[in-house]
């Protein structure tokens, strides 16, 4: 009988540890609505549904202040690579529009010449215009754009089931690792208990 318990203790402990962590992970999301328990003044509700507004506000502040501050966005928009790309795309658009809009009876060579001339003007004039536009846009962005508020409102608009799906998509593997880790730790504790049981049994006799 002793050896049966020695063999079962690690298995039972692993199962308990795994089930405990599975339940803990599920309680992050479920139940969506508060469930009254037979305890005075106590209701059971998933952590995400219960604190979703506070979590949404914290995520919004994190996005705005740490992950994507407006200043960082403006630095990217004002970078030389971005300016060159905008100028290049504008030149292509101007050339294509000229080729489409000029009368069909005009020779293609004349159309290309007009398109090249306008593209050259765009290449000369657009950099200064972009600097001015980005300067004004940057000031307006700083004054009016509130990324944190947008993120917070968007998260609060999600249905709880959709929000759960998003979290599981982002951290599903890590949550499964937590469940498995509960089983591993439970198994190790069971081994320790089995060893202690053997030690006490042999020491007793």
C-alpha positions as CSV (number, residue, x, y, z in Angstrom):
1,X,0.0,0.0,0.0
2,X,2.9,2.3,0.8
3,X,4.4,2.0,-2.6
4,X,1.0,2.6,-4.2
5,X,0.8,6.0,-2.4
6,X,4.5,6.7,-3.4
7,X,3.6,6.1,-7.0
8,X,0.3,8.0,-6.9
9,X,1.4,11.1,-5.0
10,X,3.4,12.7,-7.9
11,X,0.6,11.9,-10.4
12,X,-2.1,13.3,-8.2
13,X,-0.1,16.4,-7.3
14,X,0.7,17.0,-11.0
15,X,-3.0,16.7,-11.8
16,X,-3.9,19.1,-9.0
17,X,-1.3,21.6,-10.1
18,X,-2.3,21.5,-13.7
19,X,-6.0,21.8,-13.0
20,X,-5.4,24.7,-10.6
21,X,-3.5,26.7,-13.2
22,X,-6.1,25.8,-15.9
23,X,-8.8,27.1,-13.6
24,X,-6.8,30.2,-12.8
25,X,-6.3,31.0,-16.5
26,X,-10.0,30.5,-17.2
27,X,-10.9,32.8,-14.3
28,X,-8.9,35.6,-16.1
29,X,-11.8,35.7,-18.6
30,X,-14.8,33.8,-17.2
31,X,-17.5,34.3,-16.0
32,X,-18.3,37.5,-18.0
33,X,-21.0,38.5,-15.7
34,X,-20.8,38.5,-11.8
35,X,-22.0,35.2,-10.3
36,X,-23.3,35.3,-6.7
37,X,-21.6,32.8,-4.5
38,X,-23.0,31.4,-1.2
39,X,-20.7,33.7,0.7
40,X,-21.8,37.0,2.2
41,X,-21.0,39.9,-0.2
42,X,-18.9,37.8,-2.6
43,X,-19.4,37.5,-6.4
44,X,-17.3,35.7,-8.9
45,X,-16.3,37.4,-12.1
46,X,-13.4,37.1,-14.5
47,X,-10.6,39.5,-14.0
48,X,-10.7,40.9,-17.5
49,X,-14.5,41.6,-17.5
50,X,-14.3,43.0,-14.0
51,X,-11.4,45.4,-14.6
52,X,-11.7,45.9,-18.3
53,X,-12.2,49.7,-18.1
54,X,-9.2,50.1,-15.8
55,X,-7.1,47.8,-18.0
56,X,-8.2,49.7,-21.1
57,X,-7.2,53.0,-19.6
58,X,-3.8,51.6,-18.5
59,X,-3.1,50.1,-22.0
60,X,-4.1,53.5,-23.6
61,X,-1.7,55.4,-21.4
62,X,1.0,52.9,-22.1
63,X,0.5,53.2,-25.8
64,X,0.5,57.0,-25.8
65,X,3.3,57.6,-23.3
66,X,5.7,54.7,-23.8
67,X,5.1,52.6,-27.0
68,X,4.0,55.2,-29.5
69,X,4.4,58.8,-28.3
70,X,3.4,61.5,-30.8
71,X,7.0,62.8,-30.9
72,X,8.3,59.5,-32.1
73,X,5.6,59.4,-34.8
74,X,6.5,62.8,-36.0
75,X,10.2,61.9,-36.1
76,X,9.3,59.0,-38.4
77,X,7.1,61.2,-40.6
78,X,9.8,63.9,-40.9
79,X,12.6,61.4,-41.7
80,X,14.4,61.8,-45.0
81,X,13.4,58.3,-46.1
82,X,9.7,59.1,-45.6
83,X,10.1,62.4,-47.5
84,X,11.8,60.8,-50.4
85,X,9.1,58.1,-50.6
86,X,6.3,60.7,-50.5
87,X,8.0,62.8,-53.2
88,X,8.6,59.7,-55.4
89,X,5.0,58.6,-55.1
90,X,3.7,62.1,-55.9
91,X,5.9,62.3,-59.0
92,X,4.5,59.0,-60.2
93,X,1.0,60.0,-59.5
94,X,1.4,63.4,-61.3
95,X,3.0,61.7,-64.3
96,X,0.2,59.0,-64.5
97,X,-2.5,61.7,-64.1
98,X,-1.0,63.8,-66.9
99,X,-0.9,60.8,-69.3
100,X,-4.6,60.0,-68.5
101,X,-6.0,63.6,-68.6
102,X,-4.3,65.1,-71.6
103,X,-6.3,64.9,-74.8
104,X,-5.9,61.7,-76.7
105,X,-4.9,63.4,-80.0
106,X,-1.7,64.7,-78.4
107,X,1.4,62.7,-79.3
108,X,2.6,60.4,-76.5
109,X,6.0,62.0,-76.6
110,X,4.4,65.4,-75.8
111,X,2.4,63.9,-73.0
112,X,5.6,62.4,-71.5
113,X,7.4,65.7,-71.8
114,X,4.6,67.5,-70.0
115,X,4.5,64.8,-67.3
116,X,8.3,65.0,-66.9
117,X,8.2,68.8,-66.6
118,X,5.5,68.7,-63.9
119,X,7.3,65.8,-62.1
120,X,10.4,67.9,-62.1
121,X,8.5,70.8,-60.6
122,X,7.1,68.5,-57.9
123,X,10.6,67.3,-57.1
124,X,11.8,70.9,-56.6
125,X,8.8,72.4,-54.8
126,X,7.4,69.5,-52.7
127,X,10.2,69.2,-50.1
128,X,9.7,72.7,-48.8
129,X,5.9,72.2,-48.9
130,X,6.2,68.9,-47.1
131,X,8.3,70.6,-44.3
132,X,5.6,73.2,-43.8
133,X,2.8,70.7,-43.9
134,X,4.5,68.4,-41.4
135,X,5.2,71.3,-39.2
136,X,1.5,72.4,-39.1
137,X,0.3,68.8,-39.0
138,X,2.7,68.0,-36.1
139,X,1.4,70.9,-34.1
140,X,-2.2,69.9,-34.7
141,X,-1.4,66.3,-33.9
142,X,0.1,67.2,-30.6
143,X,-2.8,69.4,-29.7
144,X,-5.7,67.1,-30.8
145,X,-4.6,63.6,-31.3
146,X,-5.1,61.4,-28.2
147,X,-3.9,57.9,-29.0
148,X,-4.5,56.7,-25.5
149,X,-8.1,57.8,-25.6
150,X,-8.6,56.1,-28.9
151,X,-7.1,52.8,-27.7
152,X,-9.1,52.9,-24.5
153,X,-12.4,53.5,-26.3
154,X,-11.6,50.8,-28.9
155,X,-10.9,48.2,-26.2
156,X,-14.0,49.1,-24.3
157,X,-16.1,48.7,-27.5
158,X,-15.0,45.1,-28.0
159,X,-17.4,42.4,-26.9
160,X,-15.8,40.4,-24.0
161,X,-15.7,37.2,-26.1
162,X,-13.8,39.1,-28.8
163,X,-11.4,40.6,-26.3
164,X,-10.8,37.2,-24.9
165,X,-9.9,35.9,-28.4
166,X,-7.5,38.8,-28.9
167,X,-5.7,38.1,-25.6
168,X,-5.5,34.3,-26.4
169,X,-4.1,35.0,-29.8
170,X,-1.4,37.3,-28.3
171,X,-0.6,35.2,-25.2
172,X,-2.2,31.8,-25.8
173,X,1.1,29.9,-25.9
174,X,2.4,31.6,-22.7
175,X,-0.9,30.8,-20.9
176,X,-0.6,27.1,-21.9
177,X,2.9,27.1,-20.6
178,X,1.6,28.4,-17.3
179,X,-0.9,25.5,-17.2
180,X,1.8,22.9,-18.0
181,X,4.1,24.5,-15.5
182,X,1.5,24.0,-12.8
183,X,1.5,20.3,-13.6
184,X,5.3,20.1,-13.5
185,X,5.6,21.9,-10.2
186,X,2.8,19.7,-8.8
187,X,4.7,16.6,-9.9
188,X,7.9,17.8,-8.2
189,X,6.0,18.5,-5.0
190,X,4.4,15.1,-5.3
191,X,7.9,13.5,-5.6
192,X,9.0,15.5,-2.5
193,X,6.0,14.3,-0.6
194,X,6.6,10.7,-1.7
195,X,10.2,10.9,-0.7
196,X,9.3,12.4,2.7
197,X,6.7,9.6,3.1
198,X,9.3,6.9,2.4
199,X,11.8,8.6,4.7
200,X,9.3,8.8,7.6
201,X,8.2,5.2,7.1
202,X,11.7,3.8,7.1
203,X,12.8,6.0,9.9
204,X,9.8,4.9,12.0
205,X,10.7,1.3,11.5
